């Protein structure tokens, strides 16, 4: 059984660059620990890779985006697990860093 990760895109930008929500939705922050809602094929939740500090935005209709490797959070987000409404193109959800692996 092979543990694989999702198909994702990493963008090279300067550390500290603000990250803005691409679309509106409910945002959830996860601190540098495995996301309990993310389980790559062939991996147990306990061994799922971490993408560092990250924000997951639920846009509704089964569509979501994940912003990983963040230094800090914006838009009132914290690692409390509570959702915060964000506005696409306006809400700063964090700043870029290299947390996780």
Secondary structure, 3 states (H helix, E strand, C coil): CCCCCCCCCCCCCCCCCEEECCCCEEEEEECCCCCCCCCCCCCCHHHCCCCCEEEEEEEECCEEEEEEEEEEECCCCCCCCCCEEECCCCCEEEEECCCCC
